[in-house]
């Protein structure tokens, strides 16, 4: 048995060198997992857009291997942090490809690498359907597929088939057929993809035939699990009577058919304007309200970063905060009977509101020293270095992207943060002591600068539009 190749850092510390080393390691080991540290380092330093797409796609593959080899059931896999992080990395790759018009995912081999993502989306939709109902699963898949609409060749055929099946279950035959026609119109990627592609298209042909038979014969539409067959509203697990209309659940199991204008009949689940219109047209049907709340929730968090360490939200501007607060407040004002969704919205709003709260980022040692001369100087120093959390996030993200040390420079930010970064660069081990010495000597000047950066500059970010939102 031959020995495994030795894994060593690249001789050059450039992002490209780390990416090349990651590829070498992945090929040598037959796995993306050993390459993950190199990929993360390359991303932290900063790659060219097309290289970043490749790195994020590969990093997502590493996360997929971790949960895929865990031996967990698919329900537990969907809940795993590695599952979520895999989706985050690949979806960032999609966004880069779309915004930069890179054409990365237009290449057949690149599309072929998305087979696992296709399966992951169908599993996540299945979990959503079991936990939140069919409408939530439809909204989830519709949003994921909308994100890849920029590609001429649909890359996620299994997800299209699953969405079509969900639409069919809700009686939205036109929407189901729309998804199935996309599958039927998709040619194989390459000769090796012929068999898999034909299986998908055969399934689509069979489903279309079944839908046409149901439409022409007026056959009953099966009632999705967890919904009342009479009023089509969600029912509690184990309930004998519907909370909305009072119907006996057991006696209605064979009744079918959503009323005309079913919530699932809209074609853009992520289109907030369409959902708003539908909610207004059907004020007594809370299903539309719930779908709108889900869309507003997703839109509120769409522009913010996520911490790769723990997945927490990192808002970096007052505009992001105001937009998220407005959307979440709108969502909470809607009328729907879903305690979990309402709890998620409230938790998200609390997180958003925390972003404007201030935290002291200076040196408590200097607070004490200044306070010895009288209380007021100590309070002034403390107040000057109370930095809004979103500004702290901005510096944290900037450090993370450039590969700088996440230490005092990222925490303090501003002019003093630059001093700490400079000292850190001179001496990684003793730089913080040099920075502290400069801080002590020039602290009056830095207090004035901190007040400008943490208060006056913050006011400048409050444009008339954001002020109106607040």
C-alpha positions as CSV (number, residue, x, y, z in Angstrom):
1,X,0.0,0.0,0.0
2,X,1.5,3.4,-1.0
3,X,1.8,6.1,1.6
4,X,-0.6,9.0,1.4
5,X,1.0,12.2,0.0
6,X,2.2,14.7,2.6
7,X,-0.2,17.8,2.9
8,X,1.9,21.0,3.3
9,X,1.0,24.7,2.9
10,X,2.0,26.2,-0.5
11,X,5.3,27.9,-0.8
12,X,3.6,31.1,-1.9
13,X,1.0,32.7,0.4
14,X,-1.2,34.0,-2.4
15,X,-4.9,33.1,-2.7
16,X,-4.3,31.4,-6.1
17,X,-1.5,29.3,-4.5
18,X,-3.9,28.1,-1.8
19,X,-6.6,27.3,-4.4
20,X,-4.1,25.3,-6.5
21,X,-2.9,23.5,-3.4
22,X,-6.6,22.7,-2.5
23,X,-7.1,21.1,-5.9
24,X,-4.0,19.0,-5.6
25,X,-5.0,17.8,-2.1
26,X,-8.5,17.0,-3.2
27,X,-7.2,15.0,-6.2
28,X,-4.6,13.2,-4.1
29,X,-7.0,12.3,-1.3
30,X,-10.1,11.7,-3.4
31,X,-12.0,14.0,-1.1
32,X,-12.8,17.7,-0.7
33,X,-12.6,17.6,3.1
34,X,-8.7,17.8,3.4
35,X,-8.8,20.7,0.9
36,X,-11.2,22.8,3.0
37,X,-8.6,24.7,5.1
38,X,-6.8,25.7,1.9
39,X,-10.0,26.8,0.3
40,X,-11.0,28.8,3.3
41,X,-7.6,30.5,3.4
42,X,-7.8,31.3,-0.4
43,X,-11.3,32.9,0.1
44,X,-10.1,34.9,3.1
45,X,-7.2,36.4,1.2
46,X,-9.4,37.1,-1.8
47,X,-9.8,35.4,-5.2
48,X,-10.7,36.6,-8.7
49,X,-14.5,36.1,-9.2
50,X,-14.3,33.0,-11.3
51,X,-11.8,31.4,-9.0
52,X,-14.0,32.3,-6.1
53,X,-16.9,30.5,-7.7
54,X,-14.7,27.4,-8.1
55,X,-13.5,27.7,-4.5
56,X,-17.0,28.0,-3.0
57,X,-18.4,25.2,-5.1
58,X,-15.5,22.9,-3.9
59,X,-15.9,24.1,-0.3
60,X,-19.6,23.3,-0.5
61,X,-18.6,19.8,-1.7
62,X,-16.5,19.4,1.4
63,X,-19.4,20.3,3.7
64,X,-21.6,17.8,1.8
65,X,-19.1,15.0,2.3
66,X,-19.0,15.7,6.0
67,X,-22.8,15.4,6.6
68,X,-23.0,12.7,3.8
69,X,-20.6,10.5,5.7
70,X,-22.1,11.1,9.1
71,X,-24.5,8.1,9.0
72,X,-27.4,10.4,10.0
73,X,-30.9,10.0,8.7
74,X,-31.9,12.4,5.9
75,X,-34.1,14.3,8.4
76,X,-31.1,14.9,10.7
77,X,-28.8,15.7,7.8
78,X,-31.1,18.5,6.7
79,X,-30.8,20.0,10.2
80,X,-27.0,19.7,10.3
81,X,-24.9,22.9,10.2
82,X,-22.8,21.4,7.5
83,X,-25.9,21.0,5.3
84,X,-26.8,24.6,5.7
85,X,-23.2,25.8,5.1
86,X,-23.0,23.7,2.0
87,X,-26.1,25.5,0.6
88,X,-24.6,28.9,1.6
89,X,-21.3,28.3,-0.2
90,X,-22.9,27.0,-3.5
91,X,-25.6,29.7,-3.5
92,X,-22.9,32.4,-3.1
93,X,-21.2,30.8,-6.1
94,X,-24.5,31.2,-8.1
95,X,-24.7,34.8,-7.1
96,X,-21.2,35.6,-8.1
97,X,-21.7,33.8,-11.5
98,X,-25.0,35.7,-12.1
99,X,-23.8,39.2,-11.1
100,X,-20.5,38.9,-12.9
101,X,-21.9,37.2,-16.0
102,X,-19.0,34.7,-15.6
103,X,-20.7,31.8,-17.5
104,X,-19.3,29.3,-15.0
105,X,-22.5,27.4,-14.6
106,X,-23.3,27.5,-18.3
107,X,-20.6,24.8,-18.8
108,X,-22.0,21.3,-18.9
109,X,-19.4,19.9,-16.5
110,X,-20.1,22.7,-14.0
111,X,-23.9,21.9,-14.2
112,X,-23.1,18.2,-13.7
113,X,-21.4,19.0,-10.4
114,X,-24.8,20.3,-9.1
115,X,-26.5,16.8,-8.8
116,X,-25.9,16.6,-5.1
117,X,-27.3,20.2,-4.6
118,X,-30.4,19.1,-6.6
119,X,-31.0,16.2,-4.2
120,X,-30.4,18.5,-1.2
121,X,-33.0,20.9,-2.3
122,X,-35.6,18.2,-2.7
123,X,-34.8,16.8,0.8
124,X,-35.0,20.3,2.4
125,X,-38.4,20.8,0.7
126,X,-39.6,17.5,2.0
127,X,-38.6,18.5,5.5
128,X,-40.3,21.9,5.1
129,X,-43.5,20.2,3.9
130,X,-43.5,17.9,6.9
131,X,-42.8,20.7,9.4
132,X,-44.6,23.7,7.9
133,X,-46.9,22.4,5.2
134,X,-47.0,22.3,1.4
135,X,-47.2,26.0,0.8
136,X,-43.9,26.5,2.7
137,X,-42.2,23.7,0.6
138,X,-43.5,25.3,-2.6
139,X,-42.2,28.8,-1.6
140,X,-38.8,27.3,-0.7
141,X,-38.3,25.4,-4.0
142,X,-39.7,28.2,-6.1
143,X,-37.3,30.7,-4.5
144,X,-34.3,28.3,-5.0
145,X,-35.2,27.7,-8.7
146,X,-35.7,31.4,-9.3
147,X,-32.1,32.0,-8.2
148,X,-30.8,30.0,-11.2
149,X,-33.3,31.3,-13.8
150,X,-30.5,33.3,-15.3
151,X,-29.1,30.1,-16.8
152,X,-30.5,29.0,-20.2
153,X,-30.3,25.3,-19.3
154,X,-32.2,24.4,-16.1
155,X,-29.6,22.9,-13.8
156,X,-31.9,21.4,-11.1
157,X,-34.2,19.0,-12.8
158,X,-35.0,16.9,-9.7
159,X,-36.1,20.1,-7.9
160,X,-38.3,21.0,-10.8
161,X,-40.0,17.6,-10.7
162,X,-40.5,17.9,-7.0
163,X,-42.0,21.4,-7.3
164,X,-44.3,20.2,-10.0
165,X,-45.5,17.4,-7.7
166,X,-46.1,19.9,-4.9
167,X,-48.1,22.1,-7.3
168,X,-50.1,19.1,-8.5
169,X,-50.9,18.1,-4.9
170,X,-52.4,21.6,-4.4
171,X,-54.4,21.5,-7.6
172,X,-52.2,24.1,-9.4
173,X,-52.0,22.1,-12.6
174,X,-50.9,25.0,-14.8
175,X,-47.9,25.7,-12.5
176,X,-47.1,22.0,-12.4
177,X,-47.2,21.7,-16.2
178,X,-44.9,24.8,-16.5
179,X,-42.2,23.1,-14.4
180,X,-42.6,19.8,-16.3
181,X,-42.3,21.5,-19.7
182,X,-38.9,22.9,-18.5
183,X,-37.7,19.3,-17.7
184,X,-39.0,18.0,-21.1
185,X,-37.1,20.7,-22.9
186,X,-33.8,20.0,-21.3
187,X,-31.2,18.0,-23.3
188,X,-28.5,15.8,-21.8
189,X,-25.4,17.6,-20.7
190,X,-23.0,15.0,-22.2
191,X,-23.2,11.3,-23.3
192,X,-22.8,10.0,-19.8
193,X,-25.8,12.1,-18.7
194,X,-28.1,10.6,-21.3
195,X,-29.6,7.9,-19.1
196,X,-30.3,10.1,-16.1
197,X,-31.7,12.9,-18.3
198,X,-34.1,10.4,-20.0
199,X,-35.3,9.2,-16.6
200,X,-36.2,12.7,-15.6
201,X,-37.9,13.4,-18.9
202,X,-39.9,10.1,-18.7
203,X,-41.1,11.1,-15.3
204,X,-42.1,14.5,-16.5
205,X,-44.0,12.9,-19.5
206,X,-45.9,10.6,-17.1
207,X,-46.8,13.4,-14.7
208,X,-48.1,15.6,-17.6
209,X,-50.2,12.7,-18.8
210,X,-51.7,12.2,-15.3
211,X,-52.4,15.9,-14.9
212,X,-54.2,16.0,-18.3
213,X,-56.2,13.0,-17.3
214,X,-57.2,14.6,-14.0
215,X,-58.1,17.9,-15.7
216,X,-60.2,16.3,-18.4
217,X,-62.1,13.9,-16.1
218,X,-62.6,16.3,-13.3
219,X,-61.0,13.8,-10.9
220,X,-60.7,14.9,-7.3
221,X,-57.4,16.5,-6.2
222,X,-55.9,14.8,-3.2
223,X,-55.9,16.9,0.0
224,X,-52.3,17.5,1.2
225,X,-51.4,16.1,4.6
226,X,-52.0,18.6,7.4
227,X,-54.8,20.6,5.6
228,X,-58.5,20.7,6.0
229,X,-60.3,19.2,2.9
230,X,-63.2,21.7,3.3
231,X,-61.6,25.1,3.8
232,X,-58.0,24.2,2.8
233,X,-56.5,25.7,6.0
234,X,-53.8,24.1,8.0
235,X,-54.9,21.8,10.8
236,X,-53.1,20.8,14.0
237,X,-51.6,17.3,14.2
238,X,-54.1,14.9,15.8
239,X,-56.9,17.4,15.8
240,X,-60.5,16.0,15.3
241,X,-62.0,19.3,14.1
242,X,-60.6,22.1,11.9
243,X,-59.8,25.3,13.9
244,X,-60.9,27.5,11.0
245,X,-64.2,26.0,9.8
246,X,-65.1,23.5,12.5
247,X,-65.4,20.6,10.1
248,X,-64.9,17.0,11.3
249,X,-61.5,16.1,10.0
250,X,-62.0,12.4,9.8
251,X,-65.3,12.7,7.8
252,X,-63.7,15.0,5.3
253,X,-60.7,12.8,4.4
254,X,-62.2,11.8,1.0
255,X,-63.4,15.3,0.1
256,X,-61.2,17.1,-2.3
257,X,-60.4,20.2,-4.4
258,X,-59.1,23.6,-3.4
259,X,-61.4,26.5,-4.3
260,X,-60.6,28.6,-7.3
261,X,-57.8,31.0,-6.8
262,X,-55.7,28.6,-4.7
263,X,-52.6,30.2,-3.1
264,X,-50.5,27.7,-5.0
265,X,-51.7,29.1,-8.4
266,X,-49.3,32.0,-8.3
267,X,-46.1,31.5,-10.3
268,X,-43.6,33.6,-8.4
269,X,-43.4,32.6,-4.8
270,X,-40.6,35.0,-4.2
271,X,-42.4,37.9,-5.9
272,X,-43.6,40.0,-3.0
273,X,-45.6,42.3,-5.1
274,X,-47.6,39.4,-6.5
275,X,-48.2,37.9,-3.1
276,X,-49.2,41.3,-1.7
277,X,-51.8,41.6,-4.5
278,X,-53.1,38.1,-3.9
279,X,-53.4,38.7,-0.1
280,X,-55.5,41.8,-0.8
281,X,-57.7,40.0,-3.3
282,X,-58.3,37.1,-0.8
283,X,-58.4,38.8,2.6
284,X,-60.1,35.9,4.3
285,X,-57.6,33.3,3.2
286,X,-54.7,33.4,5.6
287,X,-52.6,31.0,3.4
288,X,-51.7,34.0,1.2
289,X,-50.7,36.0,4.3
290,X,-48.4,33.2,5.4
291,X,-46.7,32.9,2.0
292,X,-46.2,36.7,2.0
293,X,-44.7,36.6,5.5
294,X,-42.2,33.9,4.4
295,X,-41.3,35.9,1.4
296,X,-40.8,39.1,3.4
297,X,-38.7,37.2,6.0
298,X,-36.4,35.8,3.2
299,X,-36.1,39.2,1.5
300,X,-35.3,41.0,4.8
301,X,-32.2,38.8,5.3
302,X,-31.2,38.4,1.6
303,X,-28.5,41.1,1.5
304,X,-26.7,40.5,4.8
305,X,-23.6,38.4,5.3
306,X,-23.4,35.3,7.4
307,X,-20.5,34.5,9.8
308,X,-18.7,31.4,8.4
309,X,-17.9,30.4,12.0
310,X,-21.4,30.1,13.5
311,X,-23.8,31.2,10.7
312,X,-24.9,34.3,12.5
313,X,-26.2,37.3,10.6
314,X,-23.8,40.2,9.9
315,X,-25.6,43.4,8.9
316,X,-23.0,45.9,7.8
317,X,-25.0,49.0,6.9
318,X,-27.9,51.1,8.3
319,X,-29.7,50.6,4.9
320,X,-29.7,46.8,5.4
321,X,-31.0,47.2,8.9
322,X,-33.8,49.6,8.0
323,X,-34.9,47.4,5.0
324,X,-34.9,44.3,7.2
325,X,-36.8,46.0,10.0
326,X,-39.5,47.3,7.6
327,X,-40.0,43.8,5.9
328,X,-40.1,41.9,9.2
329,X,-42.5,44.4,10.7
330,X,-44.7,44.1,7.7
331,X,-44.6,40.3,8.0
332,X,-45.5,40.4,11.7
333,X,-48.5,42.6,10.9
334,X,-50.0,39.9,8.7
335,X,-52.7,37.5,9.9
336,X,-51.7,33.9,9.9
337,X,-51.9,31.0,12.4
338,X,-48.3,29.7,12.5
339,X,-46.7,30.1,15.8
340,X,-43.3,28.8,14.6
341,X,-43.1,31.3,11.7
342,X,-44.2,34.2,13.9
343,X,-41.6,33.2,16.5
344,X,-38.9,33.1,13.7
345,X,-40.0,36.5,12.5
346,X,-39.9,38.0,16.0
347,X,-36.4,36.4,16.7
348,X,-35.1,37.9,13.4
349,X,-36.5,41.3,14.2
350,X,-34.8,41.2,17.6
351,X,-31.5,40.3,15.9
352,X,-31.9,43.2,13.5
353,X,-32.6,45.7,16.2
354,X,-29.5,44.6,18.1
355,X,-27.4,45.7,15.1
356,X,-27.8,49.4,16.0
357,X,-27.0,48.9,19.7
358,X,-23.6,50.1,20.8
359,X,-20.8,48.1,22.5
360,X,-17.7,49.5,24.1
361,X,-14.6,48.4,22.0
362,X,-11.9,50.4,23.7
363,X,-9.6,49.7,26.6
364,X,-11.1,49.5,30.0
365,X,-7.6,50.2,31.4
366,X,-7.7,53.6,29.9
367,X,-11.3,54.2,31.1
368,X,-9.9,53.7,34.7
369,X,-6.8,55.8,34.1
370,X,-8.9,58.7,32.6
371,X,-11.5,58.3,35.4
372,X,-8.8,58.8,38.0
373,X,-8.4,62.4,36.9
374,X,-12.2,63.0,37.5
375,X,-15.1,60.8,36.6
376,X,-16.1,62.8,33.5
377,X,-13.0,62.1,31.4
378,X,-13.5,58.3,32.0
379,X,-17.1,58.5,30.9
380,X,-16.1,60.6,27.8
381,X,-13.6,57.9,26.8
382,X,-16.1,55.1,27.4
383,X,-18.8,56.9,25.4
384,X,-16.5,57.7,22.5
385,X,-15.6,54.1,21.9
386,X,-19.1,52.7,22.0
387,X,-19.4,51.4,18.5
388,X,-22.6,50.3,16.7
389,X,-22.6,46.5,16.1
390,X,-23.2,46.9,12.4
391,X,-20.0,48.9,12.1
392,X,-18.2,46.2,14.1
393,X,-19.6,43.7,11.6
394,X,-18.4,45.8,8.7
395,X,-14.8,45.7,10.0
396,X,-15.1,42.1,10.9
397,X,-16.2,41.2,7.3
398,X,-13.5,43.3,5.8
399,X,-10.9,41.6,7.9
400,X,-12.3,38.2,7.1
401,X,-12.3,38.8,3.3
402,X,-8.7,40.1,3.2
403,X,-7.3,37.4,5.6
404,X,-6.3,39.9,8.2
405,X,-6.1,38.8,11.8
406,X,-9.5,39.0,13.5
407,X,-8.3,40.7,16.7
408,X,-8.3,44.2,18.2
409,X,-8.2,45.9,14.8
410,X,-11.4,44.3,13.7
411,X,-13.1,44.9,17.1
412,X,-12.1,48.6,17.5
413,X,-12.3,49.6,13.9
414,X,-11.8,53.1,12.5
415,X,-8.5,54.9,12.9
416,X,-7.4,53.0,16.0
417,X,-8.2,49.7,14.3
418,X,-5.9,50.7,11.4
419,X,-3.1,51.4,14.0
420,X,-3.6,47.9,15.5
421,X,-3.6,46.3,12.1
422,X,-0.4,48.0,11.2
423,X,1.3,47.0,14.5
424,X,0.0,43.4,14.0
425,X,1.6,43.4,10.6
426,X,4.9,44.5,12.0
427,X,4.9,42.0,14.9
428,X,2.1,39.4,15.0
429,X,3.1,38.4,18.6
430,X,3.8,41.8,20.2
431,X,1.9,44.1,17.9
432,X,-1.0,44.5,20.3
433,X,1.4,45.9,23.0
434,X,2.8,48.4,20.5
435,X,-0.7,49.4,19.5
436,X,-1.8,49.8,23.2
437,X,1.3,52.0,23.8
438,X,0.3,54.3,20.9
439,X,-3.2,54.3,22.1
440,X,-2.2,55.4,25.6
441,X,0.1,58.2,24.3
442,X,-2.3,59.6,21.7
443,X,-5.6,58.6,23.5
444,X,-7.1,62.2,23.5
445,X,-6.7,62.4,19.7
446,X,-8.2,58.9,19.2
447,X,-11.2,59.7,21.5
448,X,-12.0,62.7,19.2
449,X,-11.6,60.4,16.1
450,X,-13.7,57.7,17.7
451,X,-16.5,60.2,18.4
452,X,-16.4,61.3,14.8
453,X,-16.5,57.7,13.4
454,X,-18.9,56.2,15.9
455,X,-21.4,59.1,16.1
456,X,-21.0,61.8,13.4
457,X,-20.3,59.4,10.5
458,X,-23.2,57.2,11.6
459,X,-25.5,60.2,11.3
460,X,-24.3,60.7,7.7
461,X,-25.4,57.2,6.8
462,X,-29.0,58.1,7.8
463,X,-30.2,59.2,4.4
464,X,-33.7,60.7,4.1
465,X,-34.9,57.4,2.9
466,X,-33.6,55.4,5.8
467,X,-34.7,58.1,8.3
468,X,-38.2,57.8,6.9
469,X,-38.2,54.1,7.5
470,X,-37.1,54.5,11.0
